[in-house]
Amino acid sequence: MGLENIDGEVYFPRRAGAKISRTSLVITLCAILGLLGSLMLTMTENYNSVQQSATAITANTPELATTSTTSPTNKATPAAPKSSPMNLQSPILPFPTLLWEQIAALQSHNRFLYTGNRYLREIALTFDDGPNPYYTPQVLAVLQRYGVKASFFCIGRQVASYPDLVKQEYADGNLVGNHSWSHPNLALLSSDEIDSQINLTSNAIQQVIGVRPTLFRPPYGVVNARVLSKANLLGLTTIIWSDEARDWTTPGTSVIVSRILSLAGDGAIILMHDGGGDRSQTVAGLPTIITTLRLRGYQFVTLQQMLKDLPKRPASTQAPIFVPTTIPSASPAASPGP
Ligand code: ZN
C-alpha cells in the first residue's frame, strides 16, 4: 500500500500531471496551429491579391495563358480601381498600392487607358505582335477595303525585319504604337532593360515612318511600377484594352467574331493579333466584325482619335506627368502566375 501509496503519491500525481500537461499541450498546439493556419491563409490570400494587383492588366496571350484570370477583358467597364485594394497590406507590401496610385495618376491625365469615351459610339481595333509578312498585309487589305483605320502595336525587332509593312500601316492612316523590342514580360526586367526594350522600338519605328510613337502597349498587358514609370518618363501613353477575342487560341473564326461582337461597346478598345502565330482566323473574321459593328452604328477610330475624344483632353505635350515613383528597391515584379 505504502509503495502503492508512495507510488500513487509519487507517480499517480505525476502521471495525472503528465496527462494534464499533455492534454494542455495538445490543446495549446491545436490552438497555435489553428492560429498559424489562419495567418497563413490570410497571408496567402494577401499574396494572391498582390499577384493579382501586380498582374491585373494581364492579357490573354499564349505565353501567359494561365495568368489570364485577372484580365479586364470581359468586364463591361474595366476601369482600374481608384484606390488600391491592398491598403491593408501596404505596410508589408507597398508595391501594389504604388502601382494603383500610379495608374490612377496616369488615368487622371489620360495617360493610361483601358477604353476610350464610353459615351461615344466609336471603337478602336488594335492589332498586336506584328508586323508579320504573311498576315499583316491581309489585315491591311481588309482595313483598306472597308475604309477602316486601326492601330498596330508593333514589336521592335519585327519592325526592323519588315519596315515596309510598318510604312504601309502608317501610309494607310493607321496608328503605329510601341509593343517592346522582343515581347518579354517587362515587369520581370530591370529599369535599364525596360528602357532599352521601349527605346529601341521607338527608334526603329521612328526610323521607318519618321514619327516617334506616343502610344505604348506592354506585352501581355502586364505592368508594374517600374514599367509605368519608365513609359511615363519616356512620354508614352500606356494603352491596354477592354475587349478581346482570345484570337491567339485559334478558337475558330465564328468564335472570334461572336466574342468580339458580344463584348464590343461604346469606346471599346479591341485587341486582336496580326503576328505571333497563325492569324488566318482573325483575318477571316475581320470583314464580319467590321460590317456588323458598322450596322450597329459604330465608327472605327485610331487610338489617337480616341484619345482626342476623351471627355478630358490629354495634355498637348507628351511630357512626363507627375506620378508616385518611389519604387521600393526590393519590389516584387509582376508574376507570370502559376
Ligand atoms: Zn503582344
Residues whose N, C-alpha, C, O or C-beta is under 5 A from the ligand:
A	BS01	ZN	D128 D129 P219 Y220
